[in-house]
Amino acid sequence: MKTVLKSICSVLFFLLVSSALASSLPSYPFIHVTGEATLSLRPNIGEIDFELTELSADPELTLSMIEKSSADVMTLLASYALDFEDVEAAEIKKYVSAVEYLEPPETAKKYRLMRNFHIVVRDIQKWNSIVTSLLAKPYLGNFSIHFGCSDMEKIQTDLVMMATANAKENAKRLAQGLSVSLGNVSAVSQSPLKSISTLLGLDGMVKREEALIQNKPITRDFAVPAWLKYKQNVDVVFRIKH
């Protein structure tokens, strides 16, 4: 009896889910396509994050040291004619490591002060010289660098236009292959239309990486990359004309 009831419940659940999925699909014939666009561009902007650290047993000496080192860094950056708004220096903060907290009370404590910097290099020709100069400073560390393009608004517009044009061409080929006429667009998204893929049973069959436009592609290398690759996908639903 339990087996029969379980089977009936399973069938009812399947029918309910199937009905819900069917009702979620468009009520008209349609073609669902993905348009893709890629641009490879040379970077024209670089960003650097780094940390200035000073350590000594005398708090006043440590503060004096970090103020002197900070002034040295600012003088260095000024020598490259960086814009004032492209140089950010955070407030000086005290840092005590977890290891130092565990040391016995009689251990001589050291005072570590830290300051984070963020700079934007808009003249990429200066990049190598600036990085080399910063790396030569013994009190600087924890470098993180990013490269990008300054005209991201235009890049985004171009990618979307290219991706939508590609989607339209893909839809035309599908319509031609199926001997149907392509109608108007009824839905478009820059993110995958996951619901349609699920309803059509395509999940797991086609794995497509969701390509997003990144304003600051990250690299672990300090060298300027030859090219930056930007990608954009669009999902479009077209009606099929009767």
C-alpha positions in Angstrom: 0.0 0.0 0.0 2.8 2.4 0.9 4.5 1.6 -2.4 1.3 2.4 -4.3 0.8 5.7 -2.4 4.5 6.6 -3.1 4.0 6.0 -6.8 0.8 8.0 -6.9 2.5 10.9 -5.1 5.5 10.8 -7.5 3.2 10.9 -10.5 1.2 13.8 -9.1 4.5 15.7 -8.3 5.8 15.1 -11.9 2.5 16.3 -13.4 2.5 19.4 -11.2 6.1 20.3 -12.0 5.5 19.6 -15.7 2.5 21.9 -15.7 4.4 24.7 -14.0 7.3 24.4 -16.4 5.0 24.4 -19.4 3.2 27.5 -18.1 6.5 29.3 -17.7 7.4 28.9 -21.4 6.2 31.6 -23.9 2.8 30.7 -25.3 3.9 31.4 -28.8 6.6 29.6 -31.1 10.0 31.1 -30.5 13.7 30.8 -31.2 16.2 31.2 -28.3 19.7 32.2 -29.3 22.9 33.4 -27.7 25.0 36.2 -29.2 28.7 36.5 -28.4 31.3 39.3 -28.8 35.0 39.5 -28.0 37.4 42.4 -28.2 41.2 42.2 -27.6 42.5 45.6 -26.7 45.8 47.0 -25.5 45.7 48.3 -21.9 46.2 52.0 -21.5 45.8 52.3 -17.7 47.4 50.5 -14.8 46.6 50.5 -11.0 48.8 49.6 -8.1 47.9 48.8 -4.5 50.8 48.5 -2.0 51.5 48.6 1.7 54.0 50.7 3.6 55.2 49.1 6.9 57.5 50.3 9.7 58.4 48.4 12.8 60.4 49.3 16.0 60.3 49.0 19.8 59.7 52.7 20.1 56.2 54.0 19.2 57.4 57.6 18.6 60.3 56.4 16.4 58.0 54.1 14.4 55.6 57.0 13.8 58.5 59.2 12.7 59.8 56.5 10.4 56.4 55.9 8.7 55.8 59.6 8.2 59.3 60.0 6.6 58.7 56.9 4.4 55.3 58.2 3.4 56.8 61.6 2.4 59.4 59.7 0.4 56.8 57.7 -1.5 54.7 60.9 -2.3 57.9 62.7 -3.5 58.6 59.7 -5.8 55.1 59.6 -7.2 55.1 63.4 -7.7 58.3 63.0 -9.8 56.3 61.1 -12.3 53.7 63.8 -12.6 50.8 61.7 -11.5 47.5 63.5 -11.0 46.7 64.3 -7.4 43.3 62.5 -7.5 45.1 59.3 -8.8 47.1 58.9 -5.6 45.3 57.7 -2.5 47.0 57.3 0.9 45.0 55.7 3.7 45.3 56.6 7.3 48.2 55.2 9.3 47.1 52.3 11.4 48.6 50.1 14.1 48.9 46.4 13.5 49.6 43.6 16.0 49.9 40.0 14.6 48.3 37.0 16.2 51.7 35.6 17.1 52.6 38.8 19.0 49.4 38.5 21.0 50.5 35.0 22.2 54.0 36.1 23.3 54.6 36.3 27.1 54.1 39.6 28.8 57.8 40.1 29.5 58.7 39.9 25.8 59.6 43.3 24.4 56.8 44.5 22.2 57.4 46.1 18.9 55.2 48.7 17.3 54.2 48.1 13.7 52.5 50.9 11.7 51.0 50.4 8.3 49.7 52.6 5.5 48.0 51.5 2.3 48.4 53.3 -1.0 46.5 53.1 -4.2 47.7 54.8 -7.4 46.4 55.0 -11.0 48.9 55.3 -13.8 47.2 56.8 -16.9 50.4 57.1 -18.9 51.2 53.4 -19.4 54.7 54.4 -20.8 55.7 55.3 -17.2 54.5 52.0 -15.8 57.8 50.0 -15.8 59.8 52.9 -14.3 57.2 53.5 -11.5 57.0 49.8 -10.6 60.8 49.4 -10.5 61.1 52.5 -8.3 58.5 51.2 -5.8 59.9 47.7 -5.7 63.3 49.1 -4.7 61.8 50.6 -1.5 62.5 48.1 1.3 59.5 49.2 3.4 56.9 48.6 0.7 55.2 45.3 0.1 52.0 43.4 -0.6 51.7 44.7 -4.2 48.6 44.1 -6.2 48.3 45.4 -9.8 45.5 45.7 -12.3 45.3 46.7 -15.9 42.4 48.1 -17.9 41.2 50.5 -20.6 40.0 54.0 -19.8 37.2 54.1 -22.4 35.1 51.3 -20.8 31.8 52.9 -21.6 32.5 52.8 -25.3 33.9 49.2 -25.0 30.7 48.0 -23.3 28.5 49.7 -25.9 30.6 48.1 -28.7 30.4 44.7 -27.2 26.7 44.8 -26.6 26.1 46.0 -30.2 28.4 43.2 -31.6 26.8 40.5 -29.4 23.2 41.5 -30.4 24.2 41.5 -34.0 25.7 38.0 -33.6 22.5 36.8 -31.9 20.4 38.1 -34.8 22.6 36.4 -37.4 22.4 33.1 -35.4 18.6 33.4 -35.2 18.4 34.0 -39.0 20.4 30.9 -39.7 18.2 28.8 -37.4 15.0 30.2 -38.9 16.4 29.4 -42.4 17.4 25.9 -41.4 13.9 25.3 -40.0 12.1 27.0 -43.0 10.3 29.4 -40.7 10.1 33.2 -40.7 11.8 35.2 -37.9 9.6 37.6 -36.0 10.3 40.4 -33.6 12.4 40.2 -30.4 10.3 39.3 -27.3 13.1 39.1 -24.7 16.7 40.0 -24.4 19.2 39.7 -21.5 22.9 40.2 -20.9 22.8 37.3 -18.5 21.9 33.7 -19.5 18.2 33.0 -19.6 18.6 30.1 -17.2 14.8 29.4 -16.9 14.5 28.7 -20.6 17.5 26.4 -20.6 16.0 24.6 -17.7 12.6 24.3 -19.3 14.1 23.0 -22.5 16.2 20.5 -20.7 19.5 22.0 -21.8 21.0 22.4 -18.3 24.1 20.2 -18.1 24.3 19.6 -21.8 25.8 23.0 -22.8 28.1 24.6 -20.3 28.7 28.2 -21.2 30.9 30.4 -19.0 29.1 33.6 -18.1 31.3 36.2 -19.6 31.2 39.6 -17.8 32.9 42.8 -18.7 35.7 43.5 -16.1 36.8 47.0 -15.7 40.1 45.9 -14.1 41.3 42.5 -15.3 43.8 41.2 -12.8 47.3 39.9 -13.5 49.9 38.5 -11.1 52.7 39.7 -13.3 54.1 43.2 -13.0 54.7 43.4 -16.8 52.1 45.2 -18.9 50.1 42.5 -20.9 50.1 42.8 -24.6 46.3 42.4 -24.8 43.3 42.4 -22.6 40.3 40.3 -23.7 36.8 41.5 -23.0 33.8 39.4 -23.7 30.0 39.9 -23.7 27.1 37.4 -24.2 23.5 38.2 -24.8 20.5 35.9 -24.8 17.7 36.8 -27.1 14.2 35.3 -27.7 12.6 35.8 -31.2 9.1 35.1 -32.1 8.4 32.8 -35.0 6.1 34.2 -37.6 3.1 32.1 -38.5 
